[in-house]
Amino acid sequence: MISVYTDADYLAAYKQKQRIFTGFWAMTCTYLAICIAMLVYHISLPYAAKEDVIPKIITYVFTGAYFVIIFPYMSIKYSRVRRYCKMLFYVCEGLKMEESNYFYTFRTKNLQKDHIDVVGCAFETWSKKRQEWQEREVYFDVEKPLPGFESGDYVRYISQSNFLVQYEILEKHAYEFSEYEEDEETEEETDETVEATEETEGEEQ
């Protein structure tokens, strides 16, 4: 089976998280050093000296700049990498589920799973009990190249927390989803809607 993630992916994400966190401490220490230096300079000045405005202005400017930079830096960049690193950890260590289904289509419109951008992989499986196709959707990381799935491929895959982590195409074009089946489902939904409308009108009368 083809593995989507490797140990190198987790290591790279962990190192990136550490670099961002190191940058946070570097900016914080620099800001504190400037504040302490301005405080010492302020204390060393004579009482009511005109130069007293200089350390205040510098402190105000650096305080504003620090918070303007640090909030998006930590809340967006660091938070995103931390979530991605956490997902990779669970992919390596968490419980996994194995299934074999017919691939139907990719869905790429602004999907997220645990605040991580993903592509939806829609699979179809035939329910013998209900005598109908049922959809099973798993998520694929947008940071990785899409697998070579085509509609109707019979795919065996392993998922963890609904993330696709391993896959294998057992048979290409094993099933063809015909337009007739899609039209039939649409007609059934339309008939149900018409019947519900007729029942509502009858009750009102």
C-alpha positions in Angstrom: 0.0 0.0 0.0 1.1 3.6 -0.6 1.7 5.6 2.5 0.6 9.3 2.4 2.8 10.2 5.4 6.3 9.2 6.6 8.3 9.8 9.7 10.1 12.5 7.9 6.9 14.5 7.5 6.3 14.5 11.3 9.9 15.4 12.0 9.8 18.3 9.5 6.5 19.6 11.0 7.9 19.3 14.5 11.1 21.2 13.6 9.0 24.0 11.9 7.0 24.3 15.1 10.1 24.6 17.2 11.5 27.3 14.9 8.3 29.3 15.1 8.3 29.0 18.9 12.0 30.0 19.0 11.1 33.1 17.0 8.4 33.9 19.5 10.9 33.8 22.4 13.4 35.8 20.4 10.9 38.6 19.8 9.7 38.5 23.4 13.2 38.7 24.8 14.1 41.6 22.5 11.0 43.5 23.5 11.6 42.9 27.2 15.3 44.0 26.8 14.2 47.2 25.2 11.6 47.9 27.9 14.2 47.3 30.6 16.8 49.5 28.9 14.2 52.3 28.6 13.3 51.9 32.2 16.9 52.2 33.3 17.4 55.2 31.1 14.2 56.8 32.5 15.4 56.2 36.1 18.9 57.7 35.4 17.4 61.0 34.1 17.1 64.0 36.4 13.7 64.9 37.8 11.4 66.5 35.2 14.0 66.3 32.5 12.9 67.0 28.9 14.6 63.9 27.7 12.1 61.8 29.7 9.7 61.7 26.7 12.2 59.7 24.6 12.1 56.4 26.6 8.3 56.7 26.8 7.9 57.1 23.0 10.3 54.2 22.3 8.4 52.0 24.8 5.0 52.8 23.3 6.2 52.2 19.7 7.9 48.9 20.5 4.9 47.7 22.6 2.5 48.4 19.8 4.7 46.8 17.2 5.2 43.7 19.4 1.6 43.0 19.9 0.7 43.7 16.3 3.2 41.1 15.2 2.9 38.5 17.9 -0.8 38.0 17.8 -1.1 36.9 14.1 2.3 35.2 14.4 1.2 32.9 17.2 -2.6 32.7 16.6 -2.3 31.9 12.9 1.1 30.6 11.9 2.1 28.8 15.1 -1.4 27.5 15.8 -1.7 26.1 12.3 1.6 24.3 12.5 0.8 23.0 16.0 -2.5 21.5 14.7 -0.8 19.9 11.7 1.9 18.4 13.9 -0.7 17.1 16.3 -2.6 15.5 13.3 0.6 13.8 12.1 1.3 12.5 15.6 -2.2 10.8 15.7 -1.6 9.5 12.2 1.5 7.7 13.4 0.2 6.5 16.8 -3.6 6.5 16.7 -6.1 3.7 15.9 -6.7 3.2 12.2 -9.6 1.8 10.2 -9.3 -0.2 7.0 -12.0 -0.2 4.3 -12.5 -1.1 0.6 -15.0 1.0 -1.4 -15.6 2.3 -4.9 -14.2 5.8 -5.4 -16.7 8.3 -6.7 -15.2 11.9 -6.9 -13.0 14.5 -5.2 -14.5 17.5 -3.4 -12.2 20.5 -3.1 -14.4 23.4 -2.1 -13.1 25.0 1.1 -13.0 21.9 3.2 -11.4 21.7 6.6 -10.9 18.9 9.1 -9.7 19.9 12.5 -8.7 23.3 11.1 -6.6 21.7 8.4 -7.3 22.2 4.7 -8.3 19.0 3.1 -9.8 17.5 -0.1 -12.8 15.3 0.3 -12.6 11.8 -1.2 -16.1 10.5 -1.7 -16.4 6.7 -1.8 -19.6 4.7 -2.6 -20.4 1.4 -1.0 -23.4 -0.8 -1.8 -25.7 -1.5 1.2 -27.2 -5.0 0.8 -29.6 -4.2 3.7 -31.0 -0.9 2.4 -30.4 -1.8 -1.3 -28.9 1.5 -2.1 -25.5 3.2 -2.5 -24.2 4.9 0.6 -21.5 7.5 0.7 -18.3 7.3 2.7 -16.1 10.5 2.7 -12.6 10.6 3.9 -10.2 13.5 3.9 -6.9 13.9 2.1 -4.3 16.5 3.0 -3.9 19.3 0.5 -0.2 19.5 1.2 0.2 16.1 -0.5 -0.3 15.3 -4.2 -3.7 13.8 -4.9 -3.8 10.1 -5.4 -4.5 8.8 -8.9 -8.1 7.8 -8.1 -10.7 7.7 -11.0 -14.4 7.3 -10.8 -15.3 3.6 -10.3 -11.9 2.5 -9.0 -12.1 -0.1 -6.3 -9.8 1.2 -3.5 -8.6 -0.3 -0.3 -7.6 2.4 2.1 -6.6 3.0 5.8 -7.9 6.1 7.6 -7.1 7.6 11.0 -9.6 10.1 12.4 -11.1 10.2 8.9 -7.7 11.2 7.3 -6.6 9.0 4.5 -3.1 7.7 5.5 -2.6 4.7 3.2 -4.3 3.4 0.0 -4.1 0.8 -2.7 -6.1 0.7 -6.0 -7.3 -2.9 -6.2 -9.0 -2.6 -9.5 -9.2 0.3 -12.0 -12.7 1.2 -13.3 -14.3 -1.7 -11.4 -17.7 -0.1 -11.4 -19.2 2.6 -13.7 -21.5 5.0 -12.0 -24.1 5.6 -14.7 -26.1 8.8 -15.2 -29.2 6.7 -14.9 -28.5 6.0 -11.2 -28.0 9.7 -10.5 -31.2 10.6 -12.3 -33.1 7.9 -10.5 -32.0 9.2 -7.1 -33.0 12.8 -8.2 -36.4 11.5 -9.3 -37.0 9.7 -6.0 -36.1 12.9 -4.1 -38.5 14.9 -6.3 -41.3 12.3 -5.8 -40.9 12.4 -2.0 -41.1 16.2 -2.1 -44.3 16.2 -4.2 -45.9 13.6 -1.9 -45.0 15.6 1.2 -46.5 18.8 -0.5 -49.7 16.9 -1.4 -50.1 15.6 2.1 -49.6 19.1 3.6 -52.2 20.6 1.2 -54.7 17.8 2.1 -54.3 18.4 5.8 -54.9 22.2 5.3 -58.1 21.5 3.3 
